[in-house]
Each structure stands twice: as structure tokens, then as C-alpha cells.
């Protein structure tokens, strides 16, 4: 798994010592945006990782030799 997918989210938004209602609303909005951005970054890392492995699997399947008709008919290629 890529390091980006497992690293913790860094939340920068801070509240003042005595927050007002507006400070709380802005703080929660900023924190929510930071969490969404972090989740999107992790999701992208996981999707790229999965796609890379799917590409490798498809390539390996394409280059592996196919068994002969007789081996398939006799069930010897399992």
C-alpha cells in the first residue's frame, strides 16, 4: 500500500482561546474541508495502487503462454 494511504491526516485549523460562534462555525468548516481533502488524497492513492496492480496482472496474463489444446482437453493445465 502506498505511504500516502496510511499517513495520518494533518488538521491545521485551530480555534482561538475563547472562540465565538463564528469562530466555531469557521473552524468546523475548515476542519471538514481538511478531512475531505485528506480522504480524497488517500482514495486516489489506493485507486492508483489498485490500478497499477490490475495492469501488472493483465500484462502477466497476456505474456504467459497458452496451453495446448490437448492439455486443455485432458485437464492437465490446472
Residue pairs with C-beta under 8 A, 6 or more apart in sequence:
1 46
1 49
2 45
2 46
2 48
2 49
4 41
4 42
4 44
4 45
5 42
5 45
5 46
5 49
9 34
9 35
9 38
9 39
10 34
10 38
11 31
11 34
11 35
12 30
12 34
13 27
13 30
13 31
13 34
14 27
15 23
15 24
15 27
16 23
19 27
67 76
67 77
71 77
